[in-house]
Amino acid sequence: QVQLVESGGGLVQPGGSLRLSCTASGSIVKIYNMGWYRQAPGNQREFVGSVTSGGLTNYAESVKGRFTVSTDNAKNTIYLQMNDLKPEDTAVYLCYQNVGSGTAVRAYWGQGTQVTVSL
C-alpha cells in the first residue's frame, strides 16, 4: 500500500504565498513523475504543474512564473510553492505521484487540501 498525505492549505490574501507538501509512504521502490492538479467548484480538474524523476518541470500557463514544483526525494515529498496568489487560484489542490512497486507503476493521489485566496 502507498499513501499520500497533503498539508499546507489555508486562507491567504491576494498577493500572498502558500507552500503545499505531499508526502508518500508505504511500499515504494521508485517514484517517477509527480505533480499537482486543482479543482474549484463548478470547474473541471485542472493541471497545475509536474516534475519528472529527472527533474524536468511543466506548468499550466495560468500559474507559470508564480508557482514552483520541487521535490525532496529522500523524504518522498513533492512541494508546490505558490506566490502572488490570486482569487482564481482558490481550489482544492490534489497531488499525485506515480509509484513503482517492482511489478508495475501506479498513480496515487493525496486527499486534497483547500486553498482559499480572498480578502
N, C-alpha and C positions, 0 to 999 in steps of 0.2 A: 504494500500500500504506500501511496505517496500523498501527502497533504501539503497544501499551500495556504499559508496564513498571511493576510494582509493587515497593514496598520498604517496610520499616519493621516487619515482623512479628518475633516473638520470644517469649521466655518471660518472664512477669511474674507477680508475686504478686497474689492478690486485693486489690482496692483500688487497684492501681497503674494506670498510664496508658501508652498507646502512641499513636503517630501514624503512620498509614499514608499513603503517597503513591502516585499513579498518574499517570504522565506519558505523553502521546500524542505520537507523531512520525510524519512521513510526509506524504502528500498530504491536507492538511487545509484546507478552505475555511472551515468554521464548525463549532463543537461545540455541539450542542444539549443536551438534558438528559443527566445523567450521575449515577452513584451507585455503590452497593456492595451486594453480596449476600454471604452466607456459607453454608458447608456443613460440618456436623460429621458424623463417621462415623455411619452409620445414619439420618441425618436428610435431609429434603428441603432443597434450596437455599432459603434464607430471605432475603427482602428486609430490608435494614438501613436504608438511607437514600438520599436522592437530592436533587439540586438542578437546577433548570431554568436555561436561559440567562438568564432574567430574575431569578434569584436566589431563587426560591421553593423552600423545602425541605420534605421529607416524611420521617418516621421511623417505623420499626416501634415499636409500643408497648413492646416489651421493652427498647429502648435509649433511648427518649425521656428527655431530661434528663441522660443520661450521654454520649452520642455526638453529635458535631457534624460535619456535612459542610461543607466550604468549598472554594473554587477559587482558583487563580491563573491567570487567563485568558491573561496574557502568556506563561506557561510551559506552557500546555495541560495543566495539572495539577489533579487533584482530591485532596483530603485527607480522611482520616477520623480525627478526634481522639477517642480512646476514653479516658474517665475512669471511675473506680470500677469497674474490670473485675471480673467475676465468673467463676467456673469455667464456667458455662453459656455464656459468650462464646467459649469455646475452639472454633475452627473454622478452615477455610481461607477467607480473605476474598478476594473477587473483585470487581474494579472493572469498570465498563462506561462507555463513552462513545458517544453517538450522534453520528456524524460525517457532515457533509455534504461531498460531493466536487464539487459543482456540477451533478451529474445526479441524485443520489439521496442519501438518508440511510440509513446502515447502522450497526448496533450492533457495536462491537468490545469485546473482553474482555481483561483482563490475565491473566497466567499464574497468579495466585493467590499469596497469602503466608500462612504459618501463624502463627496467634496462639494461644498456649497460656497459660492462666491457671491456676496451680497453686502449692501450697506445695512 
